[in-house]
Amino acid sequence: MILKKLQIDRLPGIDSGFAVEFAGPGVQVVFGPNGVGKSSICRAVESLYWQDCGSPSRTLLHGEFEANGETWRAEREGPNLHWQLVRGKHGEGEKGESLAAPRLPQSHNGQCFFLRLKDLLDSSPDGTAAIVREIRQQMTGGVDLEQIAAELFEPASATRKRQQRNDLHRAGNEVRDCERKQARLLQEVDEIDRLQAELARAESAGRRLPQVDRALELAQRRSELAEAEAQLERLFLGAAAPGGDRDQSAEAVALGNACAALAELRGDEQEQLDRHG
């Protein structure tokens, strides 16, 4: 697949989004000082190729690819990756038709398709010695440091070379450890966002708790008032009946006064609930 366009809207390590177009055939070179986004472009491409790569929730990317005469568009938002066939071979296919992702290697083989600087500087017999010499010379402003070193310094002994190889191996392990730590930190950043959302919900629930308590107390008072009103009605009916008991009538009056006081308390409680939402 040939990458033609890349739009980075949101990606860990990128402060503001940007777009890149890779026009024309041949090798495309992205260069610049540290921190301009060269490595981020590689991470963005990996995130579009493979759904299990990249940050789960802090990613928003768009890419356009060409493969076997077809144009594909990929969109990555958080953990979700969608592919669309924009134009099939000879112009066939519906524009925007959502399809399964093109056939790609498994993500654990991804490193086989990305060349890093240390790969280009590999001077082993299997490496590309001519490219290595040219890159090294260009990186030093056109000066052949190897020739200068050969003229000014004695060749390194076998012991010294072995020590340098060990140092290089140790430095490589440290770099890989740092990369793993960075990946864990990105996961922790995503976890922080989730925990902050849960904390906000918990704080909101805590603010509503006093209102819930007042509502429960009001419901209890309403139940007591309803029971008292029913008892009051029975007492009045008993007092109004022939041969009714005057003591019951007096008790009914007292109970009515209590109901009125309870109703006033209920009104005050409802007013407080309305005031506080």
Contacts in CASP RR format, 6 or more apart in sequence:
PFRMAT RR
TARGET T0000
AUTHOR 0000-0000-0000
METHOD contacts of the structure
MODEL  1
MILKKLQIDRLPGIDSGFAVEFAGPGVQVVFGPNGVGKSSICRAVESLYW
QDCGSPSRTLLHGEFEANGETWRAEREGPNLHWQLVRGKHGEGEKGESLA
APRLPQSHNGQCFFLRLKDLLDSSPDGTAAIVREIRQQMTGGVDLEQIAA
ELFEPASATRKRQQRNDLHRAGNEVRDCERKQARLLQEVDEIDRLQAELA
RAESAGRRLPQVDRALELAQRRSELAEAEAQLERLFLGAAAPGGDRDQSA
EAVALGNACAALAELRGDEQEQLDRHG
1 65 0 8 1.000
1 66 0 8 1.000
1 67 0 8 1.000
1 72 0 8 1.000
1 102 0 8 1.000
1 104 0 8 1.000
2 22 0 8 1.000
2 65 0 8 1.000
2 66 0 8 1.000
2 67 0 8 1.000
3 22 0 8 1.000
3 45 0 8 1.000
3 63 0 8 1.000
3 64 0 8 1.000
3 65 0 8 1.000
4 21 0 8 1.000
4 22 0 8 1.000
4 23 0 8 1.000
4 63 0 8 1.000
4 64 0 8 1.000
4 65 0 8 1.000
4 66 0 8 1.000
4 71 0 8 1.000
5 19 0 8 1.000
5 20 0 8 1.000
5 21 0 8 1.000
5 22 0 8 1.000
5 62 0 8 1.000
5 63 0 8 1.000
5 64 0 8 1.000
6 19 0 8 1.000
6 20 0 8 1.000
6 21 0 8 1.000
6 22 0 8 1.000
6 41 0 8 1.000
6 44 0 8 1.000
6 45 0 8 1.000
6 48 0 8 1.000
6 61 0 8 1.000
6 62 0 8 1.000
6 63 0 8 1.000
6 64 0 8 1.000
7 19 0 8 1.000
7 61 0 8 1.000
7 62 0 8 1.000
7 63 0 8 1.000
8 14 0 8 1.000
8 17 0 8 1.000
8 18 0 8 1.000
8 19 0 8 1.000
8 40 0 8 1.000
8 41 0 8 1.000
8 44 0 8 1.000
8 60 0 8 1.000
8 61 0 8 1.000
9 17 0 8 1.000
9 60 0 8 1.000
9 61 0 8 1.000
9 62 0 8 1.000
10 17 0 8 1.000
10 58 0 8 1.000
10 59 0 8 1.000
10 60 0 8 1.000
10 61 0 8 1.000
11 17 0 8 1.000
11 40 0 8 1.000
11 43 0 8 1.000
11 44 0 8 1.000
11 47 0 8 1.000
11 55 0 8 1.000
11 58 0 8 1.000
11 59 0 8 1.000
11 60 0 8 1.000
11 61 0 8 1.000
12 55 0 8 1.000
12 58 0 8 1.000
12 59 0 8 1.000
12 186 0 8 1.000
12 189 0 8 1.000
13 40 0 8 1.000
14 37 0 8 1.000
14 40 0 8 1.000
20 30 0 8 1.000
20 41 0 8 1.000
22 28 0 8 1.000
30 38 0 8 1.000
30 41 0 8 1.000
31 38 0 8 1.000
32 38 0 8 1.000
42 114 0 8 1.000
43 53 0 8 1.000
43 54 0 8 1.000
44 61 0 8 1.000
46 53 0 8 1.000
46 54 0 8 1.000
46 110 0 8 1.000
46 114 0 8 1.000
47 53 0 8 1.000
47 54 0 8 1.000
47 55 0 8 1.000
47 59 0 8 1.000
47 61 0 8 1.000
47 76 0 8 1.000
47 81 0 8 1.000
48 61 0 8 1.000
48 63 0 8 1.000
48 74 0 8 1.000
48 76 0 8 1.000
48 81 0 8 1.000
49 104 0 8 1.000
49 107 0 8 1.000
49 110 0 8 1.000
50 104 0 8 1.000
50 107 0 8 1.000
50 110 0 8 1.000
51 76 0 8 1.000
51 79 0 8 1.000
51 81 0 8 1.000
52 107 0 8 1.000
53 107 0 8 1.000
54 186 0 8 1.000
55 78 0 8 1.000
55 186 0 8 1.000
55 187 0 8 1.000
55 189 0 8 1.000
55 190 0 8 1.000
56 78 0 8 1.000
56 79 0 8 1.000
56 187 0 8 1.000
56 190 0 8 1.000
57 78 0 8 1.000
57 79 0 8 1.000
57 190 0 8 1.000
57 193 0 8 1.000
57 194 0 8 1.000
58 78 0 8 1.000
58 186 0 8 1.000
58 189 0 8 1.000
58 190 0 8 1.000
58 193 0 8 1.000
59 76 0 8 1.000
59 77 0 8 1.000
59 78 0 8 1.000
60 76 0 8 1.000
60 77 0 8 1.000
60 78 0 8 1.000
61 74 0 8 1.000
61 75 0 8 1.000
61 76 0 8 1.000
61 77 0 8 1.000
62 73 0 8 1.000
62 74 0 8 1.000
62 75 0 8 1.000
62 76 0 8 1.000
63 73 0 8 1.000
63 74 0 8 1.000
63 75 0 8 1.000
64 71 0 8 1.000
64 72 0 8 1.000
64 73 0 8 1.000
64 74 0 8 1.000
64 86 0 8 1.000
65 71 0 8 1.000
65 72 0 8 1.000
65 73 0 8 1.000
65 74 0 8 1.000
65 102 0 8 1.000
66 72 0 8 1.000
67 102 0 8 1.000
68 89 0 8 1.000
69 88 0 8 1.000
69 89 0 8 1.000
70 85 0 8 1.000
70 87 0 8 1.000
70 88 0 8 1.000
70 89 0 8 1.000
71 85 0 8 1.000
71 86 0 8 1.000
71 87 0 8 1.000
71 88 0 8 1.000
72 83 0 8 1.000
72 84 0 8 1.000
72 85 0 8 1.000
72 86 0 8 1.000
72 102 0 8 1.000
73 83 0 8 1.000
73 84 0 8 1.000
73 86 0 8 1.000
73 96 0 8 1.000
74 81 0 8 1.000
74 82 0 8 1.000
74 83 0 8 1.000
74 84 0 8 1.000
74 101 0 8 1.000
75 81 0 8 1.000
75 82 0 8 1.000
75 84 0 8 1.000
76 82 0 8 1.000
81 101 0 8 1.000
82 98 0 8 1.000
83 98 0 8 1.000
83 99 0 8 1.000
83 100 0 8 1.000
83 101 0 8 1.000
83 102 0 8 1.000
84 96 0 8 1.000
84 97 0 8 1.000
84 98 0 8 1.000
84 99 0 8 1.000
85 93 0 8 1.000
85 94 0 8 1.000
85 96 0 8 1.000
85 97 0 8 1.000
85 99 0 8 1.000
86 95 0 8 1.000
86 96 0 8 1.000
87 93 0 8 1.000
87 95 0 8 1.000
105 112 0 8 1.000
105 113 0 8 1.000
120 128 0 8 1.000
120 131 0 8 1.000
120 132 0 8 1.000
120 135 0 8 1.000
121 132 0 8 1.000
121 135 0 8 1.000
121 136 0 8 1.000
122 128 0 8 1.000
122 132 0 8 1.000
123 129 0 8 1.000
123 132 0 8 1.000
133 146 0 8 1.000
136 145 0 8 1.000
136 146 0 8 1.000
137 143 0 8 1.000
137 144 0 8 1.000
156 164 0 8 1.000
210 276 0 8 1.000
211 273 0 8 1.000
211 276 0 8 1.000
211 277 0 8 1.000
214 269 0 8 1.000
214 272 0 8 1.000
214 273 0 8 1.000
214 276 0 8 1.000
215 273 0 8 1.000
217 269 0 8 1.000
218 266 0 8 1.000
218 269 0 8 1.000
218 270 0 8 1.000
218 273 0 8 1.000
221 262 0 8 1.000
221 265 0 8 1.000
221 266 0 8 1.000
221 269 0 8 1.000
222 266 0 8 1.000
224 262 0 8 1.000
225 259 0 8 1.000
225 262 0 8 1.000
225 263 0 8 1.000
225 266 0 8 1.000
228 255 0 8 1.000
228 256 0 8 1.000
228 258 0 8 1.000
228 259 0 8 1.000
228 262 0 8 1.000
229 259 0 8 1.000
231 255 0 8 1.000
232 252 0 8 1.000
232 255 0 8 1.000
232 256 0 8 1.000
232 259 0 8 1.000
235 248 0 8 1.000
235 249 0 8 1.000
235 251 0 8 1.000
235 252 0 8 1.000
235 255 0 8 1.000
236 249 0 8 1.000
236 252 0 8 1.000
238 244 0 8 1.000
238 245 0 8 1.000
238 248 0 8 1.000
239 245 0 8 1.000
239 246 0 8 1.000
239 248 0 8 1.000
239 249 0 8 1.000
239 252 0 8 1.000
END
